[in-house]
Amino acid sequence: ALGAATHPPRPWINVLANPRFGCHLSEMGGGHTWAGNSRMHQITRWRNDPLADPPGEWLLLEDPASGRVWPLARALQGAGERGVEHGIGFTRMTQRIEGIDVTLEWCVDAEAALKQCRIRLARSAGGSRALRLVALVEWTLGDSSRARASVATRCTEPRGGGVALLATQLDAAGGFGGATAWLALRGDDDLNARHEWTCDRREFHDAQGRLVLPAQLGQSAGLGGDPCAAIGRRIVVERDRPVELCMLLGHVDDPDDAHAALAAALAVAPAERLARQREQWRRLVAPLQVRTPD
């Protein structure tokens, strides 16, 4: 159990990975995602700051009525304790924010270059709450922030509803030209739900350069700007009727393969993907025994 004033002196990291894709995830939701090589091919932005532990991937929960915004997985003043469980092949975090019970659960697919975060919002007392959830990732697709300058972004609509945002590295000099990453935010009602989106992180800064959450995402994509992927959903959390969503972040080496990989990812239920990953790790570690005085 961790709180706003009680956390480890250094980031407490779990590594979720398969042989060709993975991520770091700290108790504060910090870290980044990579493909092939965690230093040379960072998919999302990583900052070497062990004190602030800033993330390159965000989940933002907003109450539109009050304008309050909560970055999920972060330590929030006055929000009480958070539960953090780093397991073999998964990480689970729980917290309560103004009567909303939030559960986040991450894993990486056992085989595919794909990461998921299951999001569950529940309310056990009181009336319904109208909320807005925004998933935001800052693209790198290279070894440093310089690689961001040659990332082209675009939006697509997968079969079954919703949107997915793709980013392709156009510069082949670093050896990863054509590499394409994508972000999707799926729910059980994607066919009828309305999504907002943008691929330009400049929308998240005001005139003074301060971080803000815009009232509406501007549907901006292309080459240039500050490449990101941000998808928003309006949701209503009713008493004893939890809302479940899933953020998916994937990668392919060739942009022509992106749509097939996206379709394959959306075809697998999030619970099934997590079960496959945990079973794989069970088989790997079952023969091992460790004795330690610590």
N, C-alpha and C positions, 0 to 999 in steps of 0.2 A: 504494500500500500504506500503510495507516494502522494505528497501534497505540494502546494505552491512553494512552501518553505522547506520541504524535506525531499531531497532527491540526491542521487549519488554525486560525489565530487567530480566525476568525469562521466561522459555518456556511457550508458549501459547498453551494449549493442548485441543484437541478434543478427546472424547472417542466414538469410533464406536464399537457397540457391539450388540449381541443378547444374550439370556440367558446363552449360554454355550461357547461363543467364542467372542473375541474382540481384540481391539488394542488401544494404545495411539498414537496420531499423533500430533506433534508440528508444529509451523509455519516454522520450519527449516527442516521438514521431519524427525525429531527424534522420538524416541519412540520404542515400541516393540509390538509383537503380543502374545496372550496367548490363552489357551483353559482350560475351567473349573475353573481355579484359577490363577489370574494374577500374584501372587507371587510364588506359588509352581510349576506352570507348564508354564513357559515362553517358547514359541515356538522359538522365535528369541531373540537375545541377547539384554539385557537392561543394561545400565550403568548409575549409579546414579551420573550424572554430570550436574547440572542445568546451568552451565556456557557455556561449550562447546556444550552441547546437542548433543552428538554423536549418530548417528543412528545405528541400527542393521540391517537395510534394505536399500539398495542403488539402485538408478537408475543412471547409468553413461552413458553420451553421449560423443562420441569421434568423432573428425574429423580426420580420418586416414591420410589425406594428410599433415596436420600440426602436428599431434600428440597431439593436445590439448584435454583435457578431462574436462568435466563439470559435477559435481555431481548435478543432478536435485533436485529441492526443497530447495537447499541450497542458502544462500546469496553469490553472486559472485561479486568480485570487478570489477567495470566497466560494469556490466551487466544491470544497471538500476534498476528500481523498480520492485518488484514482487507483484502480487495480491494474497492475501490469504483470503479465505472465509471458516470459520468453520460454517457449517449449521447443522441442526438436521438430523443426519443420514448420513452426507457426509462432505467431505472437498474438496475444489477445489483450485488449485494454478495455476497462470499464470506467465510467464516470457518470455522475449525475449533474445536470446543468438545469437549474430552475425547474425542477420537477420532471425533466426528461432524462430517462435512463439510456445512456449511449453505450453500445458495445461495438468495438472495432476488432476485426480478426483478419490478419494478413497471412498469406502463404504464396509460394511460388509453385507453378505447375510442375508435376513430377518430370515431364519431358519437354513441353513446349516452352518457348521464350515468352513467358506470360506470368504476370503477378496480379493477384487479386486482393482486394480489401472488402470484406463484407461489413456492411453498416446496418446496425439495428437500432431503431429509435422507439422507445416504449414509454407509456405513461400509465401509471397504476392508480392515480388519483387526479381529481380535478377535471375540467372540461377539455375539449379538443384544442390543439395548438396548430396554427398555420405557420409553417416554417419554410425556409429556403436552404437547400444544401448546394454548395458549389465545390466541385473537385477541381483542383488547379495543380498543374505540374509545370516546371520550368525546364524546357528542353536544353540539352547540351549537344549530344550526338558527336562527341569527340573527347579530347583529352583536357580541355580547358574552356573557359568562357569565350575564347576567341572563335571556337568552332560554331558558336551560335550565329555568327554573321552570315553563314552560308546555309542556314536551315530554312527550307520552304515548307509552309504549312497549308493544309486544306481540310475541308469538312466533307464527310460522306454520310449517307443515311443507310445503315444496315437493314437487311430484311428483318421484319418484325418490329420496326419502329425505333425511335430514338436517333441519336447522332453519334458519330465517332470522329475524332480529330486526329489527323495524321501529320507527321513531320518527317521530311526526308533530307538527309545530308547531301548537298550537291557537290561539295568539294571532295575530290578523290585523293588529294595529296596525303591525307593522313591514313589512307588505307581502308577507310570505311565509307567511301562514296557510294551513294545509293541506299545506305542503311536507313530503314524507315521504322519509326516508332508510332504507336497510336494509343489513344486514351478513349475509353467508353465508360459511361455510367448507366448501368442497366437496372431495371426494376421489373416487377411482375406485370406492370401495366404500361410497358413501353409503347405498345401499339397506339394507345390513346393519350399518353402523356405528352406534354409540351416541354421541350428542352430549350434552354438558351445557351449560347456558346460564344467563345472568342479564341483567337490564337495570338493575340497581342497583349503582352503583360503590361504595356503602358497604360491600359485602361484601369489598372489597379493602383495607380498613383495619382494624387491630386496635383494642383499647380505648384505646391511647395515640395513635391517629391515624397510625401508621406504615403504609406500604404493605406489603401481604402478598398472597400468592396463596392463596386458600382451598382446602382439600382437595377441596371439591365446590361447584360453583356452585348457587345456591339457587333457580333458576327463578322469579325475582321480576320482575314487570312491572306496568305501570300508569302512573298519574300521580303525580308527586311523587318524593321521594327524590333520588338523584343519577343522572340518566339516562345510561346507557351501553349498549353491546351487547358481550357477552362470550360466546364460544362455545369450548368445549373438546373436544378429541379425544384419546383414548388410542391410541397407535400403537406399533408394534414395528419397529425398524430392524434388519434382518438384514444380515450381511456380503454385499456385492455385490448387494443387493436394495433399491435406494433407495425411499423413500416420498415421494410427491409430493402436495401439497395446494395449494389456491388460495383465498386470501381475496378476496372480492368486496364492494365497497362501492358502492352505487348510490343514485340520487336521482330522484324524480318530483315534479311540481308538485301533483299531486292524489292523495290516498291511494287513490282507487278504481283508479288505474293501477298501483299498486305490484306486485300479484301478476303482472300481465302482463309488466311490466318484469323482474321477478325470473325468471320462466320463460324469457324471451328471453335473459337473461344466462347462465343455466345451460345453455342449449342450444348455446352456442358454446364450443368447446375453447379453453383458455387459450393454447395455442401459435398457434392460428389468429388469435385477437384480437391478439396481439403482432405477428404477421406483417402483418396489415392495417394496424396503426398504423405500422410501420416502412416499409411500402410507400408509405403516404400521405406521410410525411415525405421519402422518397426523391424522390417526384415534385415536392414543393414546393421542395426545395433543390438538385436536380440542375442547374437552369440557372444557379446562382449560383457565382461565384468570388470569393474574398477574398484580397488580398495585404496582409500586415502584417509589420512588422519584429519583432514580439513573438513 
